[in-house]
């Protein structure tokens, strides 16, 4: 009898785990192509982890769906602290890393697949250490495939944080640029001259991986810095049209997308 109850207990535990994993209400195992397809119900907190499978993508994967204007948005980046390292190589930025329910980078291959068809909007949310926040939204957000180094395309901007992607200085514009990591460089610097400093790789200073173009004004995948030690670092979570002139590293960031 002891063995039987042990077996029953194991089955119950398995059933509970299964229920938790499928408790998001999805019937289709592969899931919808993005979070905007997920219906929310008034009695249930809609934001959470779901399984999706973009059109033409060969496998399903988990994402965090965040409630926003017009329903659930698919989160592609989140930073809230320094526990998840963002100073990673090309393959990591390609495939994604971290924890989708927490700090993570979803992965360029997934973002590229999602934005290949339809028109998409990108929303960037920024939080400072003083209780403030700001946002930037871009129409027609798209990331090319790996043959383009996951080239960034953004259209019309609106928001309160300023348009750091298109930049604050003439000739420095991340729109239309490929992605760079320390082991794959398409940042347009060879070298770039800033004052009396010659820079060959933006990742040496800004760190992380980003669509660096002569480095530029946006950089949200650098090193996270704690309160009181977050101003003046060349690396950080920078959105230079929002805070400056000394580099200000944000307390938290989030990037998410939805079809337009
Ligand atoms: Ca370079």
Boltz pocket constraint, residues with backbone or C-beta under 6 A from the ligand:
constraints:
  - pocket:
      binder: B
      contacts: [[A, 185], [A, 186], [A, 187], [A, 188], [A, 189], [A, 190], [A, 199], [A, 200], [A, 201], [A, 202]]
      max_distance: 6.0
